[in-house]
Amino acid sequence: MALSYILEQVGFKVGLNPKDSGQRAVLLRFANTAAKELYSTSDMAGCLEEQYFKINANQTISLPEYVGQIRAMREAWSHIAIKLSQMRPRYNQFNWPDEWRNWRIKGLQTLQTSLQNQSELLVSASGIETVPAIVNISGPSIGSANVSEVITLSSTPAQTLNAYLDVSSFTRNTVGQYDIILSDIDGNQISYIPNNKLKAQFQIIDISTSPWFPANVNPLLGWVEVLYKKSLPWFQNDNDEFPVQGYDEVWICKCFQLWFEEQKDIQTATSYYQKAIGLLAQIHEDANRGTDDVVSLVENPHDRINHRVGFGRDWHFAYRITGR
């Protein structure tokens, strides 16, 4: 259901009125924190998306803001899986397997592309909000490790006072109707804040060398199919929806847990936490009762021509191999 239902249920229990602007702000604080904790607990049915991306090898890229945590990738043409790793394995002594078909997660970054012209920046939107948005920009400049300035977007575009070498933070005070775009002085877009989020945030990926074949061999060459978790928006408006359906009661329990934790009632908070986890498990079990999920723990015999010497069936089916 919509956010209005969550606020009404939580407000009735804790004695806050979501129609009152001051009390609504308190409820939204708990609702958004609870949604973030709930969403990171598990991969709920409906939170994953699949999309094709055209990606060149041996470079660092930023994924769109709607891409959350990556779960799996494969080449569109060959269907060969691509490995996902952290940054540290690159520095292993024997790291040659990671030179091919490997993506390294480098973390989250404010800019979606590098700042080429290190000068003043431009902030713009396709329209002006009824209550002008307030934007905060932070980053290093010449002579300062970090400077910050606030811009009220009453006209567009607006130019920053400082010249930035990089941008470490780009935020807005509230959600609105329009995306806010950050560009360099030449007008090239370098970042943006969606209208349903409060900050610019992009996942940075280092792409390894990939065995792409010569051009015109297949139209799918260079395309990668990515399975990812949708990013979580900021909930503000009554009609805002959780990214997946059917978890309203779990969300409400998480709100109660956080509320009673702040009231120092740990026993009640723990009971709501346990109830939330129990409801979440029930929903997952019900969603997966009819699915056929098979995981192979042995290598596919089609992946090799010659059998392993001295092991045979025992090795393939992974039993009675100890003591050899």
DOMARTI-994568 format. One record per residue (C-alpha): residue number from 1; x, y, z. Coordinates in steps of 0.05 Angstrom, whole numbers, plus 32768, in hexadecimal, padded with zeros to 4 digits. Each point is the difference from the previous one (the first is absolute). Layout:
BEGIN
NUM | X | Y | Z .
...
//
This chain:
BEGIN
1 | 8000 | 8000 | 8000 .
2 | 8012 | 8049 | 7FFC .
3 | 802B | 8026 | 8033 .
4 | 7FC0 | 8020 | 801C .
5 | 7FEA | 7FBC | 801B .
6 | 8043 | 7FF5 | 8022 .
7 | 7FFF | 8044 | 8021 .
8 | 7FB8 | 7FF7 | 8018 .
9 | 800D | 7FBC | 801F .
10 | 8040 | 8015 | 8022 .
11 | 7FE4 | 8043 | 8015 .
12 | 7FC3 | 7FE1 | 8020 .
13 | 802B | 7FD1 | 802A .
14 | 8033 | 8034 | 8017 .
15 | 7FD0 | 803B | 8006 .
16 | 8018 | 802B | 7FC6 .
17 | 7FD4 | 8020 | 7FCB .
18 | 801B | 7FFB | 7FB9 .
19 | 7FD5 | 803C | 7FEC .
20 | 8028 | 802D | 802E .
21 | 803F | 8018 | 7FDC .
22 | 802C | 7FFC | 803D .
23 | 7FE9 | 7FBB | 8015 .
24 | 8001 | 7FE8 | 7FB8 .
25 | 804A | 8012 | 7FFC .
26 | 800D | 7FD3 | 803C .
27 | 7FD8 | 7FC6 | 7FE1 .
28 | 8025 | 8008 | 7FBE .
29 | 8043 | 7FFC | 8024 .
30 | 7FED | 7FBD | 801E .
31 | 7FDE | 7FE7 | 7FC0 .
32 | 803C | 800E | 7FD4 .
33 | 8032 | 7FE2 | 8031 .
34 | 7FD4 | 7FC2 | 8009 .
35 | 7FF9 | 7FF8 | 7FB4 .
36 | 804B | 8004 | 7FF7 .
37 | 800D | 7FCB | 8035 .
38 | 7FC9 | 7FD3 | 7FE5 .
39 | 8016 | 8006 | 7FB8 .
40 | 8048 | 7FED | 8010 .
41 | 7FEA | 7FC3 | 8028 .
42 | 7FF2 | 7FD3 | 7FC4 .
43 | 7FF2 | 7FFD | 7FB6 .
44 | 7FB5 | 8002 | 8001 .
45 | 7FD6 | 7FE5 | 7FC7 .
46 | 7FFA | 8038 | 7FCE .
47 | 803C | 802A | 8016 .
48 | 802E | 7FE5 | 7FC9 .
49 | 8003 | 801A | 7FB9 .
50 | 8023 | 7FE8 | 7FC0 .
51 | 801C | 802F | 7FCC .
52 | 8031 | 7FFF | 7FC6 .
53 | 803A | 8031 | 8001 .
54 | 8031 | 800F | 7FC8 .
55 | 8043 | 8000 | 8024 .
56 | 8046 | 8005 | 7FE3 .
57 | 8038 | 7FD9 | 8021 .
58 | 803A | 801A | 8029 .
59 | 7FE2 | 8040 | 801D .
60 | 7FDE | 801C | 803D .
61 | 7FB6 | 8010 | 7FF9 .
62 | 7FC6 | 801A | 802A .
63 | 7FBE | 7FDC | 7FFF .
64 | 7FBE | 8026 | 7FFE .
65 | 7FE4 | 8019 | 8042 .
66 | 7FC7 | 7FCE | 7FFF .
67 | 8031 | 7FC6 | 8002 .
68 | 800B | 7FE9 | 8048 .
69 | 8029 | 7FC4 | 8014 .
70 | 8016 | 7FD3 | 7FC7 .
71 | 7FED | 7FB7 | 8007 .
72 | 8018 | 7FDF | 7FBF .
73 | 801A | 800F | 7FBA .
74 | 800A | 7FD8 | 7FC1 .
75 | 8015 | 800E | 7FB8 .
76 | 7FC3 | 8009 | 7FD4 .
77 | 801E | 7FDA | 7FC6 .
78 | 8024 | 7FC5 | 8021 .
79 | 7FD8 | 7FFD | 8041 .
80 | 8042 | 7FF8 | 8025 .
81 | 7FFB | 8019 | 8047 .
82 | 8029 | 803D | 8016 .
83 | 8020 | 8000 | 8044 .
84 | 7FF2 | 8037 | 8032 .
85 | 8036 | 8010 | 8034 .
86 | 8018 | 8034 | 8031 .
87 | 803E | 802A | 7FF3 .
88 | 8031 | 7FD7 | 802A .
89 | 8005 | 7FBF | 7FD7 .
90 | 8023 | 8028 | 7FC8 .
91 | 803E | 8003 | 802C .
92 | 8006 | 7FB5 | 800D .
93 | 8040 | 7FDF | 7FEA .
94 | 7FDC | 7FD3 | 7FCE .
95 | 7FC8 | 802D | 7FE6 .
96 | 8002 | 7FED | 7FB7 .
97 | 7FB9 | 7FE1 | 8001 .
98 | 7FE5 | 8046 | 8011 .
99 | 801E | 801F | 7FC2 .
100 | 7FC5 | 7FE4 | 7FD7 .
101 | 7FB5 | 8007 | 8008 .
102 | 8005 | 8022 | 8044 .
103 | 7FDD | 803D | 801D .
104 | 801E | 8023 | 803D .
105 | 7FD2 | 8028 | 802D .
106 | 8023 | 8042 | 8010 .
107 | 7FC8 | 801D | 802B .
108 | 7FD0 | 803A | 7FFB .
109 | 8011 | 8044 | 7FE3 .
110 | 7FDC | 8042 | 7FF7 .
111 | 8015 | 800C | 7FB8 .
112 | 7FEA | 7FD3 | 7FC7 .
113 | 803B | 8016 | 7FD6 .
114 | 8043 | 8022 | 800D .
115 | 8003 | 804B | 8006 .
116 | 802A | 8017 | 7FC5 .
117 | 7FFA | 804B | 8006 .
118 | 8011 | 8010 | 8049 .
119 | 7FDC | 8042 | 8007 .
120 | 7FBD | 801B | 8017 .
121 | 7FC5 | 7FD1 | 7FF9 .
122 | 7FB8 | 8009 | 7FE6 .
123 | 7FC2 | 7FE7 | 8024 .
124 | 7FC0 | 7FFA | 7FD7 .
125 | 7FBC | 7FDF | 7FFD .
126 | 7FC9 | 7FFB | 7FCC .
127 | 7FD4 | 802C | 802C .
128 | 7FFC | 8027 | 8040 .
129 | 7FDF | 7FDF | 803D .
130 | 7FC6 | 8023 | 8022 .
131 | 802E | 8006 | 803C .
132 | 8045 | 8008 | 7FE0 .
133 | 802F | 7FC5 | 800E .
134 | 803D | 800D | 802B .
135 | 803F | 7FDE | 7FE6 .
136 | 8041 | 7FF3 | 8025 .
137 | 8042 | 7FF4 | 7FDA .
138 | 8041 | 7FEC | 8022 .
139 | 8045 | 7FEF | 7FE5 .
140 | 8049 | 8014 | 7FFD .
141 | 8017 | 8040 | 7FDF .
142 | 8043 | 8022 | 7FF5 .
143 | 801C | 8010 | 8045 .
144 | 7FC9 | 7FDB | 8027 .
145 | 7FF7 | 7FB6 | 800D .
146 | 7FB5 | 8009 | 8003 .
147 | 7FD1 | 803A | 7FF5 .
148 | 7FB4 | 8000 | 8003 .
149 | 7FCB | 802F | 7FE7 .
150 | 7FB4 | 8003 | 8000 .
151 | 7FD7 | 8014 | 7FC3 .
152 | 7FB6 | 8010 | 7FFF .
153 | 7FE8 | 7FEC | 7FBC .
154 | 7FD0 | 8039 | 7FF4 .
155 | 8019 | 8007 | 7FB8 .
156 | 8021 | 7FD0 | 7FD1 .
157 | 8039 | 7FF7 | 7FF1 .
158 | 8024 | 801A | 803E .
159 | 804C | 8005 | 8003 .
160 | 802A | 7FEE | 803C .
161 | 802D | 8034 | 8022 .
162 | 803A | 7FCF | 8008 .
163 | 802A | 7FDE | 7FCC .
164 | 8003 | 7FB6 | 8010 .
165 | 8036 | 7FCC | 7FF2 .
166 | 7FCF | 7FC8 | 8010 .
167 | 7FBC | 7FF8 | 8020 .
168 | 7FFA | 7FD4 | 803E .
169 | 7FB7 | 8010 | 8011 .
170 | 7FC4 | 8019 | 7FD9 .
171 | 7FBE | 8000 | 8027 .
172 | 7FBB | 8021 | 8002 .
173 | 7FD5 | 8011 | 803C .
174 | 7FC1 | 7FDB | 7FEA .
175 | 7FE2 | 7FD8 | 7FC8 .
176 | 7FDB | 8026 | 7FCA .
177 | 7FE5 | 7FFE | 7FB9 .
178 | 8040 | 8009 | 7FD9 .
179 | 8044 | 7FE0 | 7FFC .
180 | 803A | 802F | 8012 .
181 | 803A | 7FFD | 7FD0 .
182 | 8048 | 8012 | 800E .
183 | 802B | 8014 | 7FC5 .
184 | 8046 | 801C | 7FF5 .
185 | 8009 | 8047 | 7FE8 .
186 | 7FFE | 7FE7 | 7FB8 .
187 | 7FBA | 7FE3 | 800A .
188 | 8015 | 7FB7 | 8002 .
189 | 7FD6 | 7FD8 | 8032 .
190 | 802B | 7FE0 | 8037 .
191 | 7FCA | 7FEC | 8032 .
192 | 7FB7 | 8006 | 8013 .
193 | 7FD0 | 7FF5 | 8039 .
194 | 7FBE | 7FDD | 7FEE .
195 | 7FC2 | 8022 | 8017 .
196 | 7FF0 | 7FC6 | 8030 .
197 | 8044 | 8000 | 8022 .
198 | 8028 | 8030 | 802C .
199 | 8046 | 7FF6 | 7FE6 .
200 | 8028 | 7FED | 7FC2 .
201 | 801E | 7FBA | 8006 .
202 | 801C | 7FD3 | 7FCA .
203 | 8020 | 7FBB | 8005 .
204 | 8046 | 7FFF | 7FE2 .
205 | 8018 | 7FC0 | 7FDE .
206 | 8045 | 7FEF | 7FE4 .
207 | 7FF8 | 7FD5 | 7FC2 .
208 | 8036 | 7FCE | 7FF2 .
209 | 801C | 7FEB | 7FBC .
210 | 7FCB | 7FD7 | 7FDC .
211 | 8008 | 7FD1 | 7FC6 .
212 | 7FD5 | 8028 | 7FD0 .
213 | 8002 | 7FE6 | 7FBA .
214 | 800A | 8029 | 7FC1 .
215 | 7FC8 | 802F | 7FEC .
216 | 7FC5 | 7FE8 | 7FD6 .
217 | 8006 | 7FB8 | 8019 .
218 | 7FC0 | 8006 | 8029 .
219 | 7FD5 | 803C | 8011 .
220 | 8000 | 7FEB | 804A .
221 | 804C | 8005 | 8007 .
222 | 8012 | 8032 | 8036 .
223 | 7FBB | 7FFC | 8020 .
224 | 7FFB | 7FE7 | 8048 .
225 | 7FC1 | 7FE8 | 8022 .
226 | 7FFF | 8019 | 8048 .
227 | 7FD4 | 7FE8 | 803A .
228 | 7FFD | 8037 | 8034 .
229 | 7FD8 | 8017 | 803C .
230 | 7FD7 | 803F | 7FF5 .
231 | 8019 | 803C | 8028 .
232 | 7FD4 | 8019 | 8038 .
233 | 7FDE | 8045 | 7FF8 .
234 | 7FF2 | 8032 | 8037 .
235 | 7FB8 | 7FFC | 8018 .
236 | 7FDD | 8042 | 8008 .
237 | 7FBD | 8003 | 7FDC .
238 | 7FC0 | 7FDB | 8015 .
239 | 7FFF | 7FD8 | 7FBF .
240 | 8048 | 7FE8 | 8004 .
241 | 8006 | 7FB4 | 7FFC .
242 | 8033 | 7FD0 | 801B .
243 | 8028 | 7FE2 | 7FC6 .
244 | 7FDF | 7FBB | 800B .
245 | 7FB8 | 7FEF | 8011 .
246 | 7FE7 | 7FD9 | 803C .
247 | 8030 | 8017 | 8036 .
248 | 7FD7 | 8037 | 8021 .
249 | 7FF7 | 7FDC | 8042 .
250 | 804A | 7FF1 | 8004 .
251 | 800F | 8049 | 7FF3 .
252 | 7FD0 | 8015 | 8037 .
253 | 8021 | 7FD0 | 8032 .
254 | 8045 | 801C | 7FEE .
255 | 7FE5 | 8046 | 800E .
256 | 7FE7 | 7FEA | 8044 .
257 | 8043 | 7FDF | 800F .
258 | 8025 | 8041 | 7FF3 .
259 | 7FCE | 8029 | 8027 .
260 | 8004 | 7FD6 | 803E .
261 | 804C | 7FFC | 7FFB .
262 | 8001 | 804C | 8003 .
263 | 7FD1 | 7FFD | 803C .
264 | 8032 | 7FD1 | 8022 .
265 | 7FCC | 7FC8 | 8003 .
266 | 8030 | 7FCA | 7FE8 .
267 | 7FD2 | 7FC6 | 8011 .
268 | 7FC6 | 801A | 7FD5 .
269 | 8031 | 8014 | 7FC8 .
270 | 801C | 7FBA | 8000 .
271 | 7FBB | 7FE1 | 7FFB .
272 | 7FF0 | 802B | 7FC3 .
273 | 8042 | 7FEF | 7FE1 .
274 | 7FF2 | 7FB5 | 8008 .
275 | 7FBA | 800A | 7FE4 .
276 | 801C | 8025 | 7FC3 .
277 | 8032 | 7FC8 | 7FF3 .
278 | 7FCA | 7FCB | 8008 .
279 | 7FD1 | 8023 | 7FD0 .
280 | 8038 | 8009 | 7FCE .
281 | 8011 | 7FB6 | 8003 .
282 | 7FB7 | 7FEC | 7FF6 .
283 | 7FFA | 802C | 7FC3 .
284 | 8040 | 7FE4 | 7FE2 .
285 | 7FEA | 7FB8 | 800D .
286 | 7FBC | 800C | 7FE1 .
287 | 801F | 8021 | 7FC3 .
288 | 8031 | 7FC7 | 7FF4 .
289 | 7FD2 | 7FC4 | 800C .
290 | 7FF2 | 7FF7 | 7FB6 .
291 | 8045 | 8012 | 7FE4 .
292 | 8031 | 7FCD | 7FE6 .
293 | 8043 | 8018 | 801A .
294 | 803A | 7FD2 | 7FEF .
295 | 8049 | 800F | 8011 .
296 | 8036 | 7FD4 | 7FE3 .
297 | 803B | 7FF5 | 802E .
298 | 8029 | 7FD7 | 7FCD .
299 | 801D | 8015 | 7FBE .
300 | 7FD8 | 7FF2 | 7FC1 .
301 | 801D | 7FC4 | 7FDB .
302 | 7FF9 | 8026 | 7FBE .
303 | 8034 | 8032 | 8018 .
304 | 8039 | 7FCF | 7FF7 .
305 | 8014 | 7FCE | 7FCB .
306 | 802B | 7FD0 | 8029 .
307 | 7FEB | 7FE1 | 8042 .
308 | 802A | 800C | 803E .
309 | 8034 | 7FCA | 8008 .
310 | 7FF6 | 7FD1 | 803B .
311 | 7FBD | 801B | 801A .
312 | 7FC7 | 7FF1 | 7FD0 .
313 | 7FB9 | 8000 | 801B .
314 | 8014 | 800B | 8049 .
315 | 801F | 8043 | 7FEF .
316 | 7FC8 | 8017 | 7FD4 .
317 | 7FC8 | 7FF2 | 8032 .
318 | 8029 | 8019 | 803B .
319 | 7FFB | 7FC4 | 802E .
320 | 8032 | 7FCE | 801D .
321 | 803C | 802A | 7FEB .
322 | 8021 | 8006 | 8043 .
323 | 803E | 7FD6 | 800E .
324 | 8017 | 7FFD | 7FB9 .
//
